[in-house]
Amino acid sequence: MASKQAVHMKHGQGETSYARNSSFQRAEQNRMKPLIEVVITDLCSSTSTLLHGKIVIADLGCSCGPNALALVSTAINAIHNHCLQIQQPPPEIYVLLNDLPDTDFNTVVKSLVTLRQSKNPVVVTGVAPGSFYERLFTSNSLHVVCASNSLQWLSKAPEVLTRNRIPAFDIDEHARREMLPMVREAYEQQFRKDFKLFLELRAKELVSGGRMVISLVGTRSDVIASKFSLFPGIVAQILSVMVAEGVIDKAKFDSFYVPLHGPSIEEAREIIKEEGSFSIKKMRVHDPTAEMNIALSSPSKFVNNLIALFEPIIVQHFGEVMDEFVRAAELHCSLDVDGCLREERARTSRAMLVVSLAKA
C-alpha cells in the first residue's frame, strides 16, 4: 500500500487493532495458499529459474499482526515439503517483507525470528519499507512475489477529483448520484495507472520465469457500480453525520478521499494484458460474503473493523475525532435492529480476485 495518506492499518494489539480484526484478510490468504504451493513446485522443478540454489520471496503490503507471515510461511513449507518428496536438499531461502514506513515494523521484525529458527531449510529474513509503487529491489533478484489484500489501495486519490475539489462522497444524495459515474471513472483511471506501474516495477525485479501471486478486493462483474463499496461508503455516511452535528467541517469532509478502488476481474485482466510483462496462469474470483458474515458477525465487530482499517487516515485528515467517530458508528449500527447490517453486507458488490502470474 502506498499513499501520502496514512493508509497503514491500526497498530498494536488492542481491541480495535488490525492484529485483532483481520480474520477476513486471513481467510483470503488461505485461498491463496494452493496457488502459492503450485508456484513453488513449478519453480523448484525448474533448475534454470533458481539462482545457485537460492530462492528469494517477497511479500508486498504485509501489514502487521498474525497475518504478516502467512504467505511466506506457506511458501517456505511448500519448498520444504517438495524437497522432502523428491529427496533433494532445499535451497537457501531469503524472505523479504514490505509495507509503508508507518507500518508497525517492530512487531513484524519480532515475528520474523520464528522463520529463522529452522535450520532446514536455511532462512534469511529482511524488511523493505517503502511504497510498492516504487522500485524496492534490485533487478532480476526475486523469484516469488506475493501481495494479499493490498493492491486495492491506490498510490493517491485521483488528481482529477482533488485538483478540481470534487467530493468523492457528497452529502446531498441527488448530487452524489449525479457525480458517481465521474467519481467512479476517476478511481478506475487511478487504479489503471497504479496497477500498470506495479506490474512494470515487479517485472524488473523478478528473474526470468519468476512468479507472482496476488489477491485484492474487487467488484463483481454483474453489479453496476451504483453505490460505494461497503466500508468506504459507511465511513462516509458516519462522517456525514458528524458534519451535520458540527463535529467536523463540511469543507474538510468534501476534501476527504479514501484511496481505494476494487476492480472487476475483466478490468484487472485487461490491464495485465495491456502492460504485457506477465502471462496469466490462473485467475479466480469468489464471493467473500461467508467470510464477511463471520468477521462482521456483530455490530461491535463491524465497528472494530472500521476503526482498524480507517482510523489512521481519518485522524490524519480530521484530527483527533475518533471518540466522536466511534460514537456515531455505534449509533449507526445500533439502528440495525432488523438485520439491516447483515443485508448491507449481502448487497455489497464486493468480490475477491486472486491471480497467479508468470513473468513473460
C-alpha positions as CSV (number, residue, x, y, z in Angstrom):
1,M,0.0,0.0,0.0
2,A,1.2,3.4,-0.8
3,S,-0.1,6.9,-0.4
4,K,0.7,10.3,1.1
5,Q,-2.3,9.5,3.3
6,A,-1.8,7.2,6.3
7,V,-3.2,4.1,4.8
8,H,-1.4,1.7,7.2
9,M,-3.7,-0.3,9.4
10,K,-4.1,0.5,13.1
11,H,-1.1,-0.6,15.2
12,G,-0.9,-2.5,18.4
13,Q,-2.7,-5.4,20.0
14,G,-5.8,-3.6,21.4
15,E,-9.4,-4.5,20.8
16,T,-9.6,-2.2,17.7
17,S,-6.2,-3.0,16.3
18,Y,-5.7,-4.6,12.9
19,A,-4.0,-7.5,14.6
20,R,-7.3,-8.3,16.4
21,N,-9.6,-7.5,13.4
22,S,-8.1,-9.2,10.4
23,S,-9.8,-12.6,10.3
24,F,-11.3,-11.7,6.9
25,Q,-7.9,-11.0,5.5
26,R,-6.6,-14.3,7.0
27,A,-9.4,-16.2,5.2
28,E,-8.4,-14.6,1.9
29,Q,-4.8,-15.5,2.5
30,N,-5.9,-19.1,2.9
31,R,-7.4,-19.0,-0.5
32,M,-4.0,-18.0,-2.0
33,K,-2.2,-21.0,-0.5
34,P,-2.9,-23.6,-3.2
35,L,-1.7,-21.2,-5.9
36,I,1.5,-20.4,-3.9
37,E,2.2,-24.1,-3.5
38,V,1.8,-24.7,-7.2
39,V,4.2,-21.8,-7.9
40,I,6.8,-23.2,-5.6
41,T,6.5,-26.7,-7.1
42,D,7.0,-25.2,-10.6
43,L,10.0,-23.1,-9.6
44,C,11.7,-25.9,-7.6
45,S,11.2,-28.2,-10.6
46,S,12.9,-25.7,-12.9
47,T,16.6,-25.6,-12.1
48,S,17.1,-22.8,-14.6
49,T,14.9,-20.4,-12.6
50,L,16.6,-20.8,-9.2
51,L,19.9,-18.9,-8.8
52,H,22.7,-21.0,-7.3
53,G,20.4,-23.0,-5.1
54,K,18.7,-19.9,-3.6
55,I,15.1,-18.6,-3.7
56,V,14.1,-15.1,-2.8
57,I,10.5,-14.5,-1.7
58,A,8.9,-11.0,-1.2
59,D,5.5,-10.2,0.4
60,L,4.4,-6.7,-0.6
61,G,2.0,-5.0,1.7
62,C,2.5,-7.4,4.5
63,S,0.9,-5.1,7.2
64,C,1.4,-6.3,10.8
65,G,-0.1,-8.8,13.2
66,P,-0.7,-12.5,12.8
67,N,-1.2,-12.3,9.0
68,A,2.2,-10.8,8.2
69,L,4.0,-14.1,7.9
70,A,1.1,-16.2,6.5
71,L,2.1,-16.2,2.8
72,V,5.8,-16.5,3.2
73,S,5.3,-19.3,5.7
74,T,3.2,-21.1,3.1
75,A,6.0,-20.7,0.5
76,I,8.6,-22.0,2.9
77,N,6.6,-25.0,3.9
78,A,5.9,-25.8,0.3
79,I,9.6,-25.7,-0.5
80,H,10.4,-27.9,2.4
81,N,7.7,-30.5,1.5
82,H,8.6,-30.5,-2.2
83,C,12.3,-31.2,-1.5
84,L,11.4,-33.9,1.0
85,Q,9.3,-35.5,-1.7
86,I,12.0,-35.6,-4.3
87,Q,14.7,-36.3,-1.7
88,Q,16.8,-33.2,-2.5
89,P,18.3,-30.7,-0.2
90,P,16.2,-27.5,0.0
91,P,17.5,-24.2,-1.5
92,E,18.5,-21.4,0.8
93,I,15.6,-19.0,1.3
94,Y,15.7,-15.3,1.5
95,V,12.4,-13.7,2.8
96,L,11.6,-10.0,2.4
97,L,8.6,-8.3,3.9
98,N,7.5,-4.9,2.6
99,D,5.0,-2.2,3.6
100,L,4.9,1.5,4.1
101,P,7.3,3.0,6.6
102,D,4.5,3.9,9.1
103,T,3.7,0.1,9.4
104,D,4.4,-1.3,12.9
105,F,7.7,-3.0,11.8
106,N,8.6,-3.7,15.5
107,T,6.1,-6.5,15.7
108,V,6.9,-7.6,12.1
109,V,10.6,-8.0,12.9
110,K,9.9,-9.9,16.1
111,S,7.7,-12.3,14.2
112,L,10.4,-12.9,11.6
113,V,12.6,-14.5,14.2
114,T,10.3,-17.6,14.1
115,L,11.2,-18.1,10.5
116,R,14.9,-18.2,11.2
117,Q,14.7,-20.9,13.9
118,S,14.6,-23.8,11.5
119,K,18.0,-25.0,10.2
120,N,16.5,-26.9,7.3
121,P,15.9,-25.1,5.1
122,V,18.2,-22.1,5.8
123,V,16.0,-19.0,6.0
124,V,17.4,-15.4,6.0
125,T,15.0,-12.6,6.5
126,G,14.7,-8.8,5.9
127,V,12.3,-5.9,5.7
128,A,12.0,-3.4,2.9
129,P,9.9,-0.4,4.0
130,G,8.6,1.7,1.1
131,S,5.8,2.0,-1.4
132,F,5.3,-0.8,-3.8
133,Y,4.5,1.8,-6.4
134,E,8.3,2.5,-6.4
135,R,11.3,0.2,-7.0
136,L,12.1,-1.8,-3.9
137,F,14.6,-4.4,-5.0
138,T,17.5,-4.9,-7.4
139,S,16.9,-6.1,-11.0
140,N,16.4,-9.8,-11.5
141,S,16.6,-10.6,-7.8
142,L,13.2,-12.0,-6.8
143,H,11.8,-15.5,-7.6
144,V,8.4,-15.1,-6.0
145,V,6.3,-12.1,-5.1
146,C,3.1,-12.2,-3.1
147,A,0.6,-9.4,-2.3
148,S,-2.6,-10.0,-0.4
149,N,-5.4,-7.6,0.2
150,S,-3.3,-4.6,-0.6
151,L,-3.4,-3.6,-4.3
152,Q,-6.9,-2.1,-4.0
153,W,-5.1,0.7,-2.1
154,L,-4.1,3.4,-4.5
155,S,-0.9,5.5,-4.6
156,K,-3.1,8.6,-4.0
157,A,-6.6,9.8,-4.5
158,P,-7.5,10.6,-8.2
159,E,-6.0,14.0,-9.1
160,V,-9.0,15.0,-11.3
161,L,-11.0,15.0,-8.0
162,T,-8.5,16.6,-5.7
163,R,-7.4,19.2,-8.2
164,N,-11.0,20.3,-9.1
165,R,-12.2,19.9,-5.5
166,I,-14.9,17.4,-6.4
167,P,-16.1,15.4,-3.4
168,A,-15.8,11.7,-3.6
169,F,-19.0,11.4,-1.5
170,D,-21.5,14.3,-1.5
171,I,-23.8,14.7,1.5
172,D,-26.6,15.6,-0.8
173,E,-28.0,12.3,-2.2
174,H,-29.1,13.7,-5.5
175,A,-25.7,15.4,-6.1
176,R,-24.0,12.2,-5.1
177,R,-25.9,10.1,-7.6
178,E,-25.2,12.6,-10.4
179,M,-21.4,12.7,-9.6
180,L,-20.9,9.0,-9.0
181,P,-20.2,8.0,-12.6
182,M,-17.4,10.6,-12.8
183,V,-16.1,9.7,-9.4
184,R,-16.0,6.0,-10.3
185,E,-14.2,6.8,-13.6
186,A,-11.6,8.8,-11.8
187,Y,-10.9,6.0,-9.4
188,E,-10.8,3.5,-12.2
189,Q,-8.2,5.5,-14.1
190,Q,-6.1,5.9,-11.0
191,F,-6.2,2.2,-10.4
192,R,-5.2,1.5,-14.0
193,K,-2.2,3.8,-13.7
194,D,-1.1,2.4,-10.4
195,F,-1.6,-1.3,-11.2
196,K,0.2,-0.9,-14.5
197,L,3.1,0.7,-12.7
198,F,3.1,-2.1,-10.1
199,L,3.4,-4.7,-12.8
200,E,6.2,-2.8,-14.6
201,L,8.2,-2.5,-11.4
202,R,7.8,-6.1,-10.4
203,A,8.8,-7.3,-13.9
204,K,12.1,-5.5,-13.5
205,E,12.7,-7.1,-10.1
206,L,11.7,-10.7,-10.8
207,V,14.0,-13.1,-12.5
208,S,13.1,-14.6,-15.9
209,G,10.3,-17.1,-15.2
210,G,9.7,-15.5,-11.8
211,R,6.2,-15.8,-10.4
212,M,3.7,-13.6,-8.7
213,V,0.5,-14.4,-6.7
214,I,-1.7,-11.5,-5.8
215,S,-5.2,-11.0,-4.3
216,L,-7.2,-7.9,-4.0
217,V,-10.6,-6.6,-3.1
218,G,-12.6,-6.2,-6.3
219,T,-16.1,-5.7,-7.7
220,R,-18.5,-8.3,-9.1
221,S,-18.8,-8.0,-12.8
222,D,-22.6,-8.5,-12.7
223,V,-23.1,-5.5,-10.5
224,I,-23.5,-2.0,-11.9
225,A,-21.5,0.3,-9.6
226,S,-24.4,2.4,-8.4
227,K,-23.0,3.0,-4.9
228,F,-19.8,3.0,-2.9
229,S,-18.3,-0.3,-1.8
230,L,-19.2,-1.4,1.7
231,F,-16.6,0.1,4.0
232,P,-15.7,3.5,2.4
233,G,-19.4,4.1,1.9
234,I,-20.3,3.5,5.6
235,V,-17.3,5.6,6.7
236,A,-18.6,8.4,4.6
237,Q,-22.1,8.1,6.0
238,I,-20.8,8.2,9.5
239,L,-18.6,11.2,8.8
240,S,-21.6,13.0,7.1
241,V,-23.5,12.6,10.4
242,M,-20.6,14.2,12.2
243,V,-20.7,17.1,9.7
244,A,-24.4,17.6,10.5
245,E,-23.6,17.6,14.2
246,G,-20.9,20.2,13.7
247,V,-18.2,17.9,14.9
248,I,-16.2,18.2,11.6
249,D,-16.2,20.9,9.0
250,K,-18.1,20.3,5.7
251,A,-15.2,21.7,3.6
252,K,-12.9,19.2,5.4
253,F,-15.4,16.4,4.7
254,D,-15.6,17.4,1.0
255,S,-11.8,17.1,0.7
256,F,-11.6,13.6,2.3
257,Y,-10.8,10.8,-0.2
258,V,-10.2,7.2,0.6
259,P,-7.5,6.0,-1.9
260,L,-9.3,2.7,-2.5
261,H,-10.6,1.0,-5.7
262,G,-11.9,-2.5,-6.3
263,P,-11.6,-3.5,-9.9
264,S,-13.7,-6.2,-11.7
265,I,-11.9,-9.3,-13.0
266,E,-12.2,-8.0,-16.5
267,E,-10.7,-4.7,-15.6
268,A,-7.7,-6.4,-13.9
269,R,-7.2,-8.9,-16.8
270,E,-7.3,-6.1,-19.4
271,I,-4.5,-4.1,-17.5
272,I,-2.3,-7.2,-17.1
273,K,-2.6,-8.0,-20.8
274,E,-2.1,-4.3,-21.8
275,E,1.1,-4.0,-19.7
276,G,2.5,-7.1,-21.2
277,S,5.2,-8.2,-18.8
278,F,3.2,-11.2,-17.4
279,S,1.2,-14.2,-18.6
280,I,-1.9,-15.1,-16.5
281,K,-1.5,-18.7,-15.2
282,K,-4.7,-18.6,-13.0
283,M,-7.4,-16.1,-12.3
284,R,-10.2,-16.6,-9.8
285,V,-13.0,-14.5,-8.5
286,H,-15.1,-15.5,-5.5
287,D,-17.8,-14.1,-3.3
288,P,-16.5,-13.2,0.2
289,T,-19.9,-12.9,1.8
290,A,-19.4,-16.0,4.0
291,E,-16.1,-14.7,5.4
292,M,-17.6,-11.3,5.9
293,N,-20.5,-12.7,7.8
294,I,-18.1,-14.4,10.2
295,A,-15.7,-11.4,10.5
296,L,-18.5,-8.9,10.9
297,S,-21.0,-11.1,12.8
298,S,-22.0,-8.3,15.3
299,P,-22.2,-4.5,15.3
300,S,-19.3,-4.3,17.7
301,K,-17.1,-6.4,15.4
302,F,-18.2,-4.2,12.4
303,V,-17.2,-1.0,14.3
304,N,-13.9,-2.5,15.4
305,N,-13.1,-3.4,11.7
306,L,-13.9,0.1,10.6
307,I,-11.6,1.5,13.3
308,A,-8.8,-1.0,12.5
309,L,-8.9,-0.1,8.8
310,F,-9.6,3.6,8.7
311,E,-8.5,5.2,12.0
312,P,-5.1,6.3,10.7
313,I,-6.4,8.0,7.6
314,I,-9.3,9.6,9.5
315,V,-7.1,11.0,12.2
316,Q,-4.6,12.3,9.7
317,H,-7.2,14.3,7.8
318,F,-9.7,15.3,10.6
319,G,-7.5,15.3,13.7
320,E,-8.4,13.6,17.0
321,V,-12.1,12.9,16.3
322,M,-12.1,9.1,16.9
323,D,-14.2,9.3,20.1
324,E,-16.9,11.1,18.1
325,F,-16.5,8.7,15.2
326,V,-16.8,5.6,17.4
327,R,-19.9,7.1,19.0
328,A,-21.5,7.8,15.6
329,A,-20.5,4.4,14.2
330,E,-22.0,2.6,17.2
331,L,-25.2,4.6,16.8
332,H,-25.3,3.7,13.1
333,C,-25.0,0.0,14.0
334,S,-27.4,0.2,16.9
335,L,-30.2,1.1,14.5
336,D,-29.6,-2.3,12.9
337,V,-32.4,-3.8,14.9
338,D,-34.0,-5.6,11.8
339,G,-30.8,-7.0,10.5
340,C,-30.0,-4.3,8.0
341,L,-26.3,-4.6,8.7
342,R,-26.5,-8.2,7.5
343,E,-28.5,-7.2,4.5
344,E,-26.0,-4.5,3.6
345,R,-23.1,-7.0,3.7
346,A,-25.1,-9.3,1.4
347,R,-25.9,-6.5,-1.1
348,T,-22.3,-5.3,-1.4
349,S,-20.8,-5.6,-4.8
350,R,-17.5,-6.8,-3.3
351,A,-15.7,-9.7,-4.8
352,M,-12.2,-11.1,-4.2
353,L,-9.8,-11.5,-7.1
354,V,-6.9,-14.0,-6.9
355,V,-4.3,-14.0,-9.7
356,S,-1.3,-16.1,-10.4
357,L,1.2,-14.6,-12.9
358,A,4.4,-15.6,-14.6
359,K,7.0,-13.2,-15.9
360,A,7.0,-13.5,-19.7
